[in-house]
């Protein structure tokens, strides 16, 4: 089997819900990183054999197949195909896995993978009525996060806990304290601010130009989430967000974000031919299912499976989940 390597990356700054990227469509965000990733890899768009983008929403301006829309908006030739994949929080990871496997199996030599989401611009949706002129109140669902149009059988079999509620379940089951979650969150902010201040993050970010109704366009260059003024005392004052006596708060949970990212993957032989230095190589990946009430623990069994596939001793490699929205799940997964 051939070796797949990553030769270039690009991402937008990450905006908070209703924040600095609220006026930018998701397909436009993705187009920005697709174009930049090609330039960083010294690849012509016509040489790209597939574009695979992860997107968990897809209900609005993502327009069913945001990968195809974005590559066309980025100026790629119409002959370049694009597909969108959805594994919710792991959608971008799944896109990278799919791209690597295309290369490993010899289906392609150059593939772009990535992810995009605009949770700010996610639409409200309503089910179609069974007949014309329905009477009585109708329900609209916010597609930014959580369940919508739930199958009654699913609700009966597994319930419909919100993501934050499942984080509470994980924290209770594995005895993850509020103090540990807050400390982990504080360290995340501190490390992100340090990386911003040193310029390390600037190397991976491509600025996004946001037109304004009045005045000159604004150039967005920094992530909006990290806060330099965060303290343990401030985090401790926050009330639980999902359960009356819970431990999960707005301060130790990931925010709703807007942003996009892209990776250029190549076969190792193609990278060598072009004299490109790989940034990383794809070794193994594996998904795993867990009970919906404890979805945040998923990175643990999936990491175990991936390590087994890579024949890597578990004791020599710390487990680091790449997609987890709450500190409770991250702490258990370490």
C-alpha positions in Angstrom: 0.0 0.0 0.0 1.3 3.5 -0.9 2.2 6.1 1.7 0.1 9.3 2.0 1.7 12.4 3.3 0.6 16.0 4.1 2.6 18.6 2.3 0.7 21.8 3.0 -2.0 23.2 5.3 -4.0 26.4 5.5 -6.8 27.6 7.7 -8.9 30.7 8.4 -8.9 32.4 11.8 -11.7 30.9 13.9 -14.5 33.2 14.7 -16.9 32.9 17.6 -20.7 32.6 17.1 -22.0 35.9 15.8 -18.4 37.2 15.8 -15.8 38.4 13.3 -16.8 35.9 10.5 -20.6 36.2 10.9 -21.0 37.8 7.5 -19.0 35.3 5.6 -20.7 32.3 4.0 -19.2 28.8 4.6 -18.6 28.1 1.0 -16.6 31.4 0.8 -14.6 30.4 3.8 -13.7 27.1 2.3 -12.8 28.7 -1.0 -10.2 30.9 0.8 -8.3 27.9 2.3 -8.5 25.8 -0.9 -6.9 28.4 -2.9 -4.2 29.1 -0.3 -3.5 25.5 0.3 -2.7 25.0 -3.4 -0.4 27.9 -3.4 1.5 26.7 -0.3 1.9 23.3 -1.9 2.9 24.7 -5.3 0.1 22.8 -6.8 -2.0 24.0 -9.7 -5.8 23.6 -9.1 -6.1 21.5 -12.3 -3.7 19.0 -10.7 -6.0 18.3 -7.8 -7.8 15.0 -8.3 -10.4 15.3 -5.6 -11.5 17.8 -2.9 -13.1 16.3 0.2 -14.5 18.6 2.8 -16.1 17.7 6.1 -19.2 19.7 7.1 -21.6 18.8 10.0 -24.4 21.0 9.0 -25.2 21.2 5.3 -28.7 22.6 5.9 -28.1 26.1 4.6 -25.5 28.0 2.7 -23.3 24.8 2.8 -25.6 24.0 -0.1 -25.6 20.1 0.2 -22.1 19.8 -1.3 -20.0 22.6 0.0 -16.8 21.0 -1.3 -17.9 21.3 -4.9 -19.3 24.9 -4.4 -16.1 26.0 -2.7 -13.7 24.6 -5.3 -15.6 26.4 -8.0 -15.7 29.6 -6.1 -11.9 29.2 -5.6 -11.4 29.2 -9.4 -10.7 25.5 -9.8 -11.5 24.0 -13.2 -14.9 22.4 -13.5 -13.3 19.1 -14.1 -12.1 18.9 -10.5 -14.6 16.9 -8.4 -15.6 17.6 -4.9 -17.4 15.6 -2.2 -18.7 16.5 1.3 -18.6 14.1 4.2 -20.3 14.2 7.6 -19.2 12.6 10.8 -20.4 15.5 13.0 -17.5 16.7 15.2 -15.1 14.4 13.3 -16.1 15.5 9.8 -12.9 17.2 8.9 -10.9 14.3 10.2 -13.0 11.9 8.1 -12.3 14.0 5.1 -8.5 13.7 5.7 -8.9 9.9 6.2 -10.9 9.6 3.0 -8.3 11.6 1.1 -5.4 9.5 2.5 -7.1 6.3 1.5 -7.6 7.5 -2.0 -3.9 8.0 -2.2 -3.0 4.7 -0.4 -5.2 2.7 -2.9 -3.7 4.4 -5.9 -6.9 6.2 -6.9 -5.2 9.6 -6.7 -1.8 11.3 -6.2 -3.0 14.7 -5.1 -6.1 15.3 -2.9 -7.2 18.2 -0.8 -9.1 17.5 2.4 -10.5 20.0 4.9 -13.4 21.1 6.9 -15.8 24.1 7.1 -18.5 25.3 9.4 -20.4 28.5 9.9 -22.5 27.9 13.0 -23.5 31.5 13.0 -25.1 31.3 9.6 -26.8 27.9 10.1 -30.5 28.4 9.2 -33.7 27.7 11.0 -35.7 24.8 9.5 -39.3 23.7 9.6 -40.7 20.3 8.5 -43.1 20.4 5.6 -46.7 20.1 6.6 -48.6 16.9 5.8 -51.2 18.9 3.9 -51.9 22.4 2.6 -52.8 25.2 5.0 -51.8 23.5 8.3 -53.5 24.7 11.4 -51.9 25.3 14.8 -48.4 26.2 15.9 -45.5 25.0 13.8 -42.0 24.3 15.2 -38.8 25.8 13.7 -35.4 24.2 14.6 -32.1 26.0 15.0 -29.6 23.9 12.9 -26.5 25.5 14.5 -26.3 22.7 17.1 -28.2 19.8 18.5 -31.1 17.6 17.4 -33.7 18.5 14.8 -36.6 16.6 13.2 -36.0 13.7 15.6 -37.3 10.2 14.7 -39.7 9.3 17.6 -38.2 5.8 17.6 -34.7 7.2 18.1 -36.0 9.3 21.0 -37.6 6.2 22.5 -34.6 4.0 22.1 -31.8 6.3 23.1 -33.3 9.6 24.2 -32.2 13.0 22.8 -29.6 14.4 25.2 -27.9 17.6 24.1 -24.1 17.5 23.7 -23.6 19.4 26.9 -25.8 17.0 28.8 -23.7 14.1 27.5 -20.6 15.8 28.7 -22.2 15.9 32.2 -22.8 12.1 31.9 -19.1 11.6 31.0 -17.9 13.8 33.9 -20.1 11.9 36.4 -19.2 8.4 35.1 -15.5 9.0 35.1 -15.3 11.4 38.1 -14.0 14.4 36.2 -14.3 17.3 38.6 -15.3 20.9 37.9 -11.9 22.0 39.1 -10.1 19.7 36.7 -12.2 20.9 33.8 -11.7 24.5 34.6 -7.9 24.0 34.9 -7.8 22.2 31.6 -9.8 25.1 30.0 -7.5 27.7 31.5 -4.4 25.9 30.2 -6.0 25.7 26.7 -6.5 29.5 26.7 -3.0 30.2 28.0 -1.4 28.0 25.3 -3.5 29.5 22.5 -2.6 33.1 23.6 1.1 32.2 23.9 1.0 30.7 20.4 -0.8 33.8 19.1 1.7 36.2 20.8 4.7 34.3 19.4 3.4 34.3 15.9 3.3 30.6 15.6 -0.4 30.5 14.7 0.1 33.2 12.0 2.1 30.7 10.0 -0.9 28.5 9.5 -3.6 31.2 9.1 -4.7 32.8 5.9 -6.4 36.1 6.5 -10.1 36.6 5.6 -11.2 39.9 4.1 -14.7 40.8 5.3 -16.5 43.6 3.4 -18.3 46.1 5.5 -21.5 48.0 4.9 -19.7 51.2 5.5 -16.0 51.9 5.2 -13.1 49.7 4.1 -13.1 45.9 4.3 -11.7 44.4 7.5 -8.8 41.9 7.4 -9.3 39.1 10.0 -6.1 37.5 11.1 -6.5 36.1 14.6 -8.6 33.4 16.3 -11.4 35.0 18.3 -11.9 32.3 20.9 -8.7 32.5 23.1 -9.0 35.0 26.0 -5.9 36.4 27.7 -8.0 37.6 30.7 -9.3 34.1 31.6 -8.5 33.1 35.2 -9.4 30.1 37.4 -11.4 32.5 39.6 -13.4 33.8 36.6 -14.1 30.2 35.4 -15.1 29.1 38.9 -17.8 31.9 39.0 -19.7 30.6 36.0 -22.9 28.7 36.6 -23.4 25.2 35.1 -24.8 25.4 31.6 -26.6 22.1 31.3 -27.5 20.7 34.7 -28.5 22.4 37.9 -25.6 20.9 39.9 -23.4 20.1 37.0 -19.8 20.8 36.2 -19.9 21.8 32.5 -20.0 25.5 32.0 -19.7 28.0 29.1 -16.1 28.5 30.3 -14.9 24.9 30.1 -16.8 24.0 26.9 -15.8 24.7 23.3 -17.6 27.7 21.8 -19.7 27.6 18.6 -17.3 28.6 15.8 -17.0 29.7 12.2 -14.0 28.8 10.1 -12.4 26.5 7.5 -9.2 24.5 7.0 -7.5 22.6 4.2 -4.7 20.0 3.9 -2.9 19.0 0.7 -2.2 15.3 0.7 0.1 13.5 -1.8 1.5 10.1 -2.4 5.0 10.0 -1.0 6.5 9.4 -4.4 4.7 12.5 -5.8 6.0 14.6 -3.0 9.5 13.3 -3.5 9.2 14.0 -7.3 8.3 17.6 -6.5 11.0 17.9 -3.9 8.4 18.8 -1.2 9.1 18.1 2.5 6.2 16.3 4.1 4.7 17.9 7.3 3.2 14.6 8.4 2.4 11.1 7.1 -0.8 9.2 7.4 -0.3 6.0 9.4 -3.7 4.8 10.6 -7.2 5.9 11.6 -10.3 4.2 13.1 -13.8 5.3 14.1 -15.6 3.8 17.1 -19.2 3.9 18.2 -20.3 4.5 21.8 -23.6 4.9 23.6 -25.1 8.3 22.6 -25.4 9.3 26.2 -21.6 9.2 26.5 -20.6 10.4 23.0 -17.7 12.4 24.4 -15.8 9.3 25.3 -15.6 8.2 21.7 -12.0 9.3 21.2 -10.8 6.7 23.6 -11.9 3.5 21.8 -11.2 5.1 18.4 -7.7 6.0 19.5 -7.1 2.4 20.8 -8.3 1.0 17.4 -6.1 3.4 15.5 -3.1 2.5 17.6 -3.7 -1.2 17.2 -3.8 -0.6 13.4 -0.6 1.3 13.5 1.0 -1.5 15.7 2.1 1.2 18.1 2.5 0.4 21.8 -0.2 2.2 23.7 2.1 3.1 26.6 4.5 4.9 24.3 2.0 7.1 22.6 -0.3 9.4 24.7 -3.9 9.4 23.5 -4.9 12.8 22.2 -8.4 13.2 20.7 -8.6 15.5 17.8 -12.3 16.4 18.1 -14.0 16.8 21.4 -16.1 19.8 22.4 -16.0 19.6 26.2 -13.2 19.4 28.8 -14.8 16.5 30.5 -14.3 14.3 27.4 -10.8 15.6 26.8 -9.6 14.8 30.3 -11.0 11.3 30.2 -9.4 10.8 26.7 -5.9 11.8 27.7 
